[in-house]
Amino acid sequence: LYSIRFLRQVMNESVRCSVLGAVAGRVQAVDVEVGGHQIPAHTPVVMAIGVTHVNEEFYPAPERFDPGRFTEENVKSRPSLSFNPFGFGKRKCLG
């Protein structure tokens, strides 16, 4: 069981390090404020997944390969959208 958990951690860290330039886009349904910025309804919004995966706020020393970032405790301590290599929501990659 431990080896399966560790394998999952290694796989997630490999994917985190590999996603470059991938984006996930949506059209904002309602007016919303994000990080102090007003986003009106019907505005296209794009999330740069590759940028999120190297954000030092979520992944200290992001250039280092560290499967320990994906222990159960570490995953719970980060925002849910800090790791989304295949997109998110109903349009998430089916592969």
MOPAC internal coordinates of N, CA, C and O (Angstrom, degrees):
PM7 1SCF
backbone

  N    0.0000 0     0.00 0     0.00 0    0    0    0
  C    1.4557 1     0.00 0     0.00 0    1    0    0
  C    1.5285 1   110.81 1     0.00 0    2    1    0
  O    1.2310 1   120.69 1   139.63 1    3    2    1
  N    1.3539 1   116.28 1   -40.37 1    3    2    1
  C    1.4599 1   118.95 1   178.83 1    5    3    2
  C    1.5197 1   110.73 1   -61.31 1    6    5    3
  O    1.2310 1   120.26 1   138.78 1    7    6    5
  N    1.3403 1   117.11 1   -41.22 1    7    6    5
  C    1.4622 1   120.02 1  -176.85 1    9    7    6
  C    1.5302 1   111.10 1   -65.51 1   10    9    7
  O    1.2310 1   119.76 1   146.71 1   11   10    9
  N    1.3400 1   118.07 1   -33.29 1   11   10    9
  C    1.4648 1   120.52 1   177.32 1   13   11   10
  C    1.5269 1   110.15 1   -68.52 1   14   13   11
  O    1.2310 1   120.06 1   138.44 1   15   14   13
  N    1.3086 1   117.49 1   -41.56 1   15   14   13
  C    1.4777 1   120.60 1   176.72 1   17   15   14
  C    1.5242 1   110.70 1   -61.14 1   18   17   15
  O    1.2310 1   121.17 1   134.62 1   19   18   17
  N    1.3385 1   115.37 1   -45.38 1   19   18   17
  C    1.4639 1   118.79 1  -179.39 1   21   19   18
  C    1.5232 1   110.84 1   -65.39 1   22   21   19
  O    1.2310 1   120.07 1   139.93 1   23   22   21
  N    1.3244 1   117.48 1   -40.07 1   23   22   21
  C    1.4596 1   120.62 1   177.31 1   25   23   22
  C    1.5299 1   110.22 1   -59.84 1   26   25   23
  O    1.2310 1   119.86 1   137.60 1   27   26   25
  N    1.3232 1   117.88 1   -42.40 1   27   26   25
  C    1.4638 1   121.61 1   177.57 1   29   27   26
  C    1.5353 1   110.25 1   -62.06 1   30   29   27
  O    1.2310 1   120.01 1   139.39 1   31   30   29
  N    1.3216 1   117.59 1   -40.61 1   31   30   29
  C    1.4654 1   121.01 1   178.24 1   33   31   30
  C    1.5221 1   110.64 1   -63.00 1   34   33   31
  O    1.2310 1   120.34 1   135.63 1   35   34   33
  N    1.3207 1   116.96 1   -44.37 1   35   34   33
  C    1.4725 1   121.50 1   179.61 1   37   35   34
  C    1.5247 1   109.81 1   -63.26 1   38   37   35
  O    1.2310 1   120.43 1   136.32 1   39   38   37
  N    1.3282 1   116.78 1   -43.68 1   39   38   37
  C    1.4665 1   120.09 1   179.99 1   41   39   38
  C    1.5293 1   110.92 1   -63.27 1   42   41   39
  O    1.2310 1   120.07 1   134.53 1   43   42   41
  N    1.3236 1   117.46 1   -45.47 1   43   42   41
  C    1.4657 1   120.11 1   179.38 1   45   43   42
  C    1.5179 1   112.09 1   -62.86 1   46   45   43
  O    1.2310 1   120.48 1   138.73 1   47   46   45
  N    1.3279 1   116.68 1   -41.27 1   47   46   45
  C    1.4638 1   119.41 1   178.89 1   49   47   46
  C    1.5228 1   110.69 1   -67.13 1   50   49   47
  O    1.2310 1   120.16 1   143.23 1   51   50   49
  N    1.3339 1   117.30 1   -36.77 1   51   50   49
  C    1.4683 1   120.53 1   176.55 1   53   51   50
  C    1.5211 1   110.81 1   -62.16 1   54   53   51
  O    1.2310 1   120.43 1   136.04 1   55   54   53
  N    1.3070 1   116.79 1   -43.96 1   55   54   53
  C    1.4632 1   121.00 1   178.95 1   57   55   54
  C    1.5246 1   110.15 1   -66.31 1   58   57   55
  O    1.2310 1   120.16 1   138.67 1   59   58   57
  N    1.3387 1   117.30 1   -41.33 1   59   58   57
  C    1.4672 1   120.28 1   179.24 1   61   59   58
  C    1.5189 1   110.48 1   -58.20 1   62   61   59
  O    1.2310 1   120.72 1   138.19 1   63   62   61
  N    1.3246 1   116.22 1   -41.81 1   63   62   61
  C    1.4611 1   120.72 1  -178.41 1   65   63   62
  C    1.5242 1   112.86 1   -74.29 1   66   65   63
  O    1.2310 1   119.89 1   159.42 1   67   66   65
  N    1.3234 1   117.81 1   -20.58 1   67   66   65
  C    1.4592 1   121.63 1  -172.43 1   69   67   66
  C    1.5195 1   115.24 1   -95.41 1   70   69   67
  O    1.2310 1   119.64 1   157.23 1   71   70   69
  N    1.3139 1   118.30 1   -22.77 1   71   70   69
  C    1.4662 1   121.16 1  -175.10 1   73   71   70
  C    1.5251 1   109.04 1   -75.10 1   74   73   71
  O    1.2310 1   121.15 1   -70.32 1   75   74   73
  N    1.3196 1   115.41 1   109.68 1   75   74   73
  C    1.4643 1   120.15 1   179.14 1   77   75   74
  C    1.5226 1   109.58 1  -125.45 1   78   77   75
  O    1.2310 1   120.66 1   -55.43 1   79   78   77
  N    1.2883 1   116.34 1   124.57 1   79   78   77
  C    1.4498 1   120.48 1   174.15 1   81   79   78
  C    1.5101 1   115.10 1    77.25 1   82   81   79
  O    1.2310 1   119.56 1   178.65 1   83   82   81
  N    1.3213 1   118.45 1    -1.35 1   83   82   81
  C    1.4561 1   119.41 1   178.58 1   85   83   82
  C    1.5245 1   109.80 1   -69.59 1   86   85   83
  O    1.2310 1   121.42 1   -36.67 1   87   86   85
  N    1.3129 1   114.89 1   143.33 1   87   86   85
  C    1.4603 1   119.86 1   179.97 1   89   87   86
  C    1.5223 1   109.54 1  -130.94 1   90   89   87
  O    1.2310 1   121.42 1   -24.82 1   91   90   89
  N    1.3225 1   114.88 1   155.18 1   91   90   89
  C    1.4595 1   121.65 1   173.63 1   93   91   90
  C    1.5206 1   106.06 1  -127.07 1   94   93   91
  O    1.2310 1   120.07 1   -56.58 1   95   94   93
  N    1.2994 1   117.47 1   123.42 1   95   94   93
  C    1.4538 1   120.97 1  -175.85 1   97   95   94
  C    1.5098 1   113.12 1  -118.51 1   98   97   95
  O    1.2310 1   121.55 1   -30.03 1   99   98   97
  N    1.3072 1   114.64 1   149.97 1   99   98   97
  C    1.4629 1   123.04 1   177.54 1  101   99   98
  C    1.5239 1   107.81 1  -146.79 1  102  101   99
  O    1.2310 1   121.03 1   -14.66 1  103  102  101
  N    1.3249 1   115.64 1   165.34 1  103  102  101
  C    1.4614 1   120.93 1   170.09 1  105  103  102
  C    1.5174 1   106.02 1  -108.04 1  106  105  103
  O    1.2310 1   121.11 1   -55.76 1  107  106  105
  N    1.3192 1   115.48 1   124.24 1  107  106  105
  C    1.4583 1   121.76 1  -176.48 1  109  107  106
  C    1.5284 1   109.94 1   -63.26 1  110  109  107
  O    1.2310 1   119.99 1   -54.09 1  111  110  109
  N    1.3330 1   117.62 1   125.91 1  111  110  109
  C    1.4626 1   122.17 1  -176.30 1  113  111  110
  C    1.5273 1   112.60 1   -81.28 1  114  113  111
  O    1.2310 1   119.97 1   146.07 1  115  114  113
  N    1.3199 1   117.66 1   -33.93 1  115  114  113
  C    1.4695 1   121.89 1  -177.39 1  117  115  114
  C    1.5173 1   109.14 1  -134.16 1  118  117  115
  O    1.2310 1   120.28 1   -17.19 1  119  118  117
  N    1.3331 1   117.07 1   162.81 1  119  118  117
  C    1.4598 1   121.17 1   173.86 1  121  119  118
  C    1.5265 1   108.66 1   -62.01 1  122  121  119
  O    1.2310 1   120.77 1   -41.75 1  123  122  121
  N    1.3373 1   116.13 1   138.25 1  123  122  121
  C    1.4625 1   119.93 1  -179.58 1  125  123  122
  C    1.5264 1   108.85 1  -151.40 1  126  125  123
  O    1.2310 1   120.84 1   -24.38 1  127  126  125
  N    1.3277 1   116.00 1   155.62 1  127  126  125
  C    1.4592 1   121.62 1   174.06 1  129  127  126
  C    1.5210 1   108.46 1  -112.09 1  130  129  127
  O    1.2310 1   120.54 1   -51.51 1  131  130  129
  N    1.3292 1   116.58 1   128.49 1  131  130  129
  C    1.4584 1   122.04 1   179.39 1  133  131  130
  C    1.5139 1   108.27 1  -129.79 1  134  133  131
  O    1.2310 1   120.62 1   -61.46 1  135  134  133
  N    1.3127 1   116.42 1   118.54 1  135  134  133
  C    1.4621 1   120.64 1   178.56 1  137  135  134
  C    1.5139 1   113.31 1    56.64 1  138  137  135
  O    1.2310 1   120.41 1  -144.58 1  139  138  137
  N    1.3162 1   116.83 1    35.42 1  139  138  137
  C    1.4633 1   121.00 1   179.02 1  141  139  138
  C    1.5195 1   114.12 1    83.45 1  142  141  139
  O    1.2310 1   119.98 1  -176.97 1  143  142  141
  N    1.3139 1   117.64 1     3.03 1  143  142  141
  C    1.4644 1   122.03 1   179.64 1  145  143  142
  C    1.5255 1   109.68 1  -108.97 1  146  145  143
  O    1.2310 1   120.85 1   -48.86 1  147  146  145
  N    1.3182 1   115.97 1   131.14 1  147  146  145
  C    1.4622 1   121.18 1   176.95 1  149  147  146
  C    1.5236 1   109.57 1   -81.34 1  150  149  147
  O    1.2310 1   120.55 1   -51.41 1  151  150  149
  N    1.3071 1   116.56 1   128.59 1  151  150  149
  C    1.4654 1   121.75 1   176.43 1  153  151  150
  C    1.5240 1   107.11 1  -118.64 1  154  153  151
  O    1.2310 1   120.41 1   -69.54 1  155  154  153
  N    1.3339 1   116.81 1   110.46 1  155  154  153
  C    1.4625 1   118.49 1  -178.80 1  157  155  154
  C    1.5304 1   112.03 1   -73.57 1  158  157  155
  O    1.2310 1   121.08 1   -22.85 1  159  158  157
  N    1.3138 1   115.53 1   157.15 1  159  158  157
  C    1.4588 1   121.52 1   176.61 1  161  159  158
  C    1.5264 1   109.95 1   -55.52 1  162  161  159
  O    1.2310 1   120.70 1   -29.22 1  163  162  161
  N    1.3171 1   116.27 1   150.78 1  163  162  161
  C    1.4680 1   124.87 1   177.70 1  165  163  162
  C    1.5330 1   113.22 1    71.77 1  166  165  163
  O    1.2310 1   120.04 1  -165.45 1  167  166  165
  N    1.3324 1   117.53 1    14.55 1  167  166  165
  C    1.4599 1   121.82 1   177.46 1  169  167  166
  C    1.5264 1   109.48 1   -92.23 1  170  169  167
  O    1.2310 1   119.66 1   -50.16 1  171  170  169
  N    1.3298 1   118.25 1   129.84 1  171  170  169
  C    1.4704 1   119.24 1   174.61 1  173  171  170
  C    1.5368 1   109.99 1   -66.88 1  174  173  171
  O    1.2310 1   120.67 1   -46.25 1  175  174  173
  N    1.3104 1   116.32 1   133.75 1  175  174  173
  C    1.4662 1   122.39 1  -179.61 1  177  175  174
  C    1.5234 1   107.50 1  -124.83 1  178  177  175
  O    1.2310 1   120.46 1   -48.20 1  179  178  177
  N    1.3207 1   116.73 1   131.80 1  179  178  177
  C    1.4615 1   121.37 1  -179.01 1  181  179  178
  C    1.5249 1   108.32 1  -123.17 1  182  181  179
  O    1.2310 1   120.90 1   -45.74 1  183  182  181
  N    1.3223 1   115.89 1   134.26 1  183  182  181
  C    1.4649 1   121.88 1   176.49 1  185  183  182
  C    1.5186 1   107.59 1  -109.22 1  186  185  183
  O    1.2310 1   120.54 1   -58.23 1  187  186  185
  N    1.3166 1   116.57 1   121.77 1  187  186  185
  C    1.4642 1   121.10 1   178.99 1  189  187  186
  C    1.5284 1   108.60 1   -84.69 1  190  189  187
  O    1.2310 1   121.09 1   -81.01 1  191  190  189
  N    1.3160 1   115.51 1    98.99 1  191  190  189
  C    1.4659 1   121.16 1  -174.87 1  193  191  190
  C    1.5246 1   111.40 1   -60.60 1  194  193  191
  O    1.2310 1   120.20 1   137.86 1  195  194  193
  N    1.3251 1   117.23 1   -42.14 1  195  194  193
  C    1.4609 1   120.40 1  -179.75 1  197  195  194
  C    1.5153 1   112.75 1   -60.04 1  198  197  195
  O    1.2310 1   120.47 1   143.90 1  199  198  197
  N    1.3276 1   116.70 1   -36.10 1  199  198  197
  C    1.4646 1   120.88 1   178.51 1  201  199  198
  C    1.5226 1   110.23 1   -69.57 1  202  201  199
  O    1.2310 1   120.61 1   140.21 1  203  202  201
  N    1.3274 1   116.45 1   -39.79 1  203  202  201
  C    1.4619 1   120.77 1   178.88 1  205  203  202
  C    1.5248 1   110.92 1   -61.81 1  206  205  203
  O    1.2310 1   120.27 1   141.15 1  207  206  205
  N    1.3125 1   117.10 1   -38.85 1  207  206  205
  C    1.4641 1   120.94 1  -175.70 1  209  207  206
  C    1.5227 1   113.68 1   -74.92 1  210  209  207
  O    1.2310 1   119.52 1   171.00 1  211  210  209
  N    1.3116 1   118.52 1    -9.00 1  211  210  209
  C    1.4664 1   120.70 1   174.99 1  213  211  210
  C    1.5284 1   111.48 1  -115.84 1  214  213  211
  O    1.2310 1   120.54 1  -166.12 1  215  214  213
  N    1.3153 1   116.57 1    13.88 1  215  214  213
  C    1.4612 1   121.58 1   178.30 1  217  215  214
  C    1.5279 1   109.13 1   -72.74 1  218  217  215
  O    1.2310 1   120.44 1   -60.96 1  219  218  217
  N    1.3281 1   116.76 1   119.04 1  219  218  217
  C    1.4718 1   121.07 1  -176.49 1  221  219  218
  C    1.5217 1   112.91 1   -65.47 1  222  221  219
  O    1.2310 1   120.14 1   160.45 1  223  222  221
  N    1.3243 1   117.33 1   -19.55 1  223  222  221
  C    1.4623 1   120.04 1   176.49 1  225  223  222
  C    1.5346 1   110.41 1   -64.26 1  226  225  223
  O    1.2310 1   120.53 1   144.60 1  227  226  225
  N    1.3288 1   116.59 1   -35.40 1  227  226  225
  C    1.4561 1   121.36 1  -179.46 1  229  227  226
  C    1.5227 1   112.15 1   -97.56 1  230  229  227
  O    1.2310 1   120.21 1   147.53 1  231  230  229
  N    1.3421 1   117.21 1   -32.47 1  231  230  229
  C    1.4666 1   122.79 1  -174.64 1  233  231  230
  C    1.5275 1   109.71 1  -132.94 1  234  233  231
  O    1.2310 1   119.77 1   -94.58 1  235  234  233
  N    1.3375 1   118.04 1    85.42 1  235  234  233
  C    1.4620 1   119.92 1   177.78 1  237  235  234
  C    1.5351 1   110.47 1   -55.61 1  238  237  235
  O    1.2310 1   120.65 1   -37.83 1  239  238  237
  N    1.3229 1   116.37 1   142.17 1  239  238  237
  C    1.4704 1   122.68 1  -176.40 1  241  239  238
  C    1.5223 1   110.06 1    49.90 1  242  241  239
  O    1.2310 1   119.84 1  -119.12 1  243  242  241
  N    1.3248 1   117.91 1    60.88 1  243  242  241
  C    1.4665 1   121.23 1  -173.45 1  245  243  242
  C    1.5262 1   114.67 1   -62.65 1  246  245  243
  O    1.2310 1   119.75 1   161.30 1  247  246  245
  N    1.3174 1   118.08 1   -18.70 1  247  246  245
  C    1.4692 1   120.44 1   179.73 1  249  247  246
  C    1.5291 1   111.71 1   -77.30 1  250  249  247
  O    1.2310 1   120.30 1   165.54 1  251  250  249
  N    1.3266 1   117.03 1   -14.46 1  251  250  249
  C    1.4688 1   122.29 1  -179.31 1  253  251  250
  C    1.5370 1   110.05 1   -86.24 1  254  253  251
  O    1.2310 1   120.13 1   -42.30 1  255  254  253
  N    1.3085 1   117.35 1   137.70 1  255  254  253
  C    1.4629 1   122.43 1   175.58 1  257  255  254
  C    1.5195 1   108.31 1   -82.55 1  258  257  255
  O    1.2310 1   120.33 1   -64.96 1  259  258  257
  N    1.3309 1   116.97 1   115.04 1  259  258  257
  C    1.4638 1   121.38 1  -175.54 1  261  259  258
  C    1.5284 1   110.52 1  -142.53 1  262  261  259
  O    1.2310 1   119.87 1   -87.20 1  263  262  261
  N    1.3296 1   117.85 1    92.80 1  263  262  261
  C    1.4612 1   120.41 1   179.23 1  265  263  262
  C    1.5298 1   113.08 1   -59.39 1  266  265  263
  O    1.2310 1   120.18 1   158.52 1  267  266  265
  N    1.3291 1   117.27 1   -21.48 1  267  266  265
  C    1.4603 1   121.36 1   178.78 1  269  267  266
  C    1.5196 1   113.61 1   -62.13 1  270  269  267
  O    1.2310 1   120.01 1   165.96 1  271  270  269
  N    1.3212 1   117.58 1   -14.04 1  271  270  269
  C    1.4657 1   120.46 1   176.21 1  273  271  270
  C    1.5283 1   110.99 1   -63.95 1  274  273  271
  O    1.2310 1   120.56 1   160.07 1  275  274  273
  N    1.3259 1   116.53 1   -19.93 1  275  274  273
  C    1.4542 1   120.68 1  -173.71 1  277  275  274
  C    1.5184 1   113.69 1  -110.34 1  278  277  275
  O    1.2310 1   120.62 1  -153.77 1  279  278  277
  N    1.3445 1   116.43 1    26.23 1  279  278  277
  C    1.4626 1   118.43 1   169.56 1  281  279  278
  C    1.5200 1   107.17 1   -68.53 1  282  281  279
  O    1.2310 1   120.49 1   -20.26 1  283  282  281
  N    1.3064 1   116.66 1   159.74 1  283  282  281
  C    1.4702 1   120.75 1  -178.26 1  285  283  282
  C    1.5291 1   111.49 1   -56.32 1  286  285  283
  O    1.2310 1   120.32 1   138.41 1  287  286  285
  N    1.3252 1   116.99 1   -41.59 1  287  286  285
  C    1.4672 1   120.73 1  -179.33 1  289  287  286
  C    1.5325 1   111.57 1   -64.50 1  290  289  287
  O    1.2310 1   120.59 1   136.14 1  291  290  289
  N    1.3426 1   116.48 1   -43.86 1  291  290  289
  C    1.4637 1   120.37 1  -179.11 1  293  291  290
  C    1.5230 1   111.89 1   -66.70 1  294  293  291
  O    1.2310 1   120.33 1   141.20 1  295  294  293
  N    1.3112 1   116.97 1   -38.80 1  295  294  293
  C    1.4621 1   120.46 1   179.83 1  297  295  294
  C    1.5226 1   110.26 1   -63.98 1  298  297  295
  O    1.2310 1   120.42 1   137.51 1  299  298  297
  N    1.3251 1   116.80 1   -42.49 1  299  298  297
  C    1.4731 1   121.04 1  -179.64 1  301  299  298
  C    1.5209 1   112.61 1   -65.61 1  302  301  299
  O    1.2310 1   120.08 1   154.36 1  303  302  301
  N    1.3256 1   117.46 1   -25.64 1  303  302  301
  C    1.4645 1   120.56 1  -175.89 1  305  303  302
  C    1.5275 1   113.03 1   -84.39 1  306  305  303
  O    1.2310 1   119.66 1   171.81 1  307  306  305
  N    1.3430 1   118.25 1    -8.19 1  307  306  305
  C    1.4650 1   121.74 1  -179.29 1  309  307  306
  C    1.5216 1   110.67 1  -104.13 1  310  309  307
  O    1.2310 1   120.44 1   -25.79 1  311  310  309
  N    1.3353 1   116.77 1   154.21 1  311  310  309
  C    1.4748 1   119.09 1   174.10 1  313  311  310
  C    1.5308 1   110.28 1   -60.37 1  314  313  311
  O    1.2310 1   120.62 1   -32.03 1  315  314  313
  N    1.3116 1   116.43 1   147.97 1  315  314  313
  C    1.4677 1   120.48 1  -173.90 1  317  315  314
  C    1.5287 1   113.05 1   -61.58 1  318  317  315
  O    1.2310 1   119.02 1   149.39 1  319  318  317
  N    1.3161 1   119.47 1   -30.61 1  319  318  317
  C    1.4647 1   120.68 1  -178.37 1  321  319  318
  C    1.5309 1   113.07 1   -90.83 1  322  321  319
  O    1.2310 1   120.11 1  -168.62 1  323  322  321
  N    1.3308 1   117.39 1    11.38 1  323  322  321
  C    1.4618 1   118.62 1   178.27 1  325  323  322
  C    1.5341 1   111.58 1   -78.35 1  326  325  323
  O    1.2310 1   120.10 1   165.86 1  327  326  325
  N    1.3226 1   117.42 1   -14.14 1  327  326  325
  C    1.4709 1   121.77 1   175.24 1  329  327  326
  C    1.5232 1   107.91 1  -134.93 1  330  329  327
  O    1.2310 1   120.90 1   -73.58 1  331  330  329
  N    1.3081 1   115.89 1   106.42 1  331  330  329
  C    1.4665 1   120.42 1  -177.52 1  333  331  330
  C    1.5258 1   110.05 1  -149.43 1  334  333  331
  O    1.2310 1   119.99 1  -116.13 1  335  334  333
  N    1.3232 1   117.63 1    63.87 1  335  334  333
  C    1.4642 1   120.23 1  -173.47 1  337  335  334
  C    1.5262 1   114.07 1   -64.42 1  338  337  335
  O    1.2310 1   119.73 1   161.41 1  339  338  337
  N    1.3224 1   118.13 1   -18.59 1  339  338  337
  C    1.4600 1   120.61 1  -176.97 1  341  339  338
  C    1.5214 1   111.89 1  -117.86 1  342  341  339
  O    1.2310 1   120.61 1  -156.10 1  343  342  341
  N    1.3284 1   116.44 1    23.90 1  343  342  341
  C    1.4566 1   119.66 1  -177.97 1  345  343  342
  C    1.5151 1   110.36 1    86.18 1  346  345  343
  O    1.2310 1   121.11 1    13.62 1  347  346  345
  N    1.3257 1   115.48 1  -166.38 1  347  346  345
  C    1.4562 1   119.64 1  -177.49 1  349  347  346
  C    1.5209 1   109.39 1  -158.73 1  350  349  347
  O    1.2310 1   121.36 1   -12.21 1  351  350  349
  N    1.3101 1   115.01 1   167.79 1  351  350  349
  C    1.4582 1   120.07 1   179.05 1  353  351  350
  C    1.5188 1   111.88 1    74.32 1  354  353  351
  O    1.2310 1   120.95 1    17.79 1  355  354  353
  N    1.3270 1   115.78 1  -162.21 1  355  354  353
  C    1.4586 1   119.95 1  -173.80 1  357  355  354
  C    1.5324 1   113.29 1   -69.96 1  358  357  355
  O    1.2310 1   119.82 1   168.05 1  359  358  357
  N    1.3329 1   117.96 1   -11.95 1  359  358  357
  C    1.4700 1   120.32 1   178.63 1  361  359  358
  C    1.5320 1   112.80 1  -102.16 1  362  361  359
  O    1.2310 1   120.76 1  -162.08 1  363  362  361
  N    1.3063 1   116.15 1    17.92 1  363  362  361
  C    1.4608 1   121.44 1   179.92 1  365  363  362
  C    1.5297 1   109.80 1   -59.92 1  366  365  363
  O    1.2310 1   120.77 1   -35.01 1  367  366  365
  N    1.3132 1   116.13 1   144.99 1  367  366  365
  C    1.4781 1   122.07 1  -179.36 1  369  367  366
  C    1.5207 1   110.68 1   -53.98 1  370  369  367
  O    1.2310 1   120.44 1   -49.72 1  371  370  369
  N    1.2906 1   116.77 1   130.28 1  371  370  369
  C    1.4748 1   120.95 1   179.91 1  373  371  370
  C    1.5184 1   112.17 1   -80.84 1  374  373  371
  O    1.2310 1   120.33 1   162.94 1  375  374  373
  N    1.3447 1   116.97 1   -17.06 1  375  374  373
  C    1.4622 1   120.45 1  -177.86 1  377  375  374
  C    1.4656 1   111.59 1   -69.52 1  378  377  375
  O    1.2310 1   120.10 1   180.00 1  379  378  377

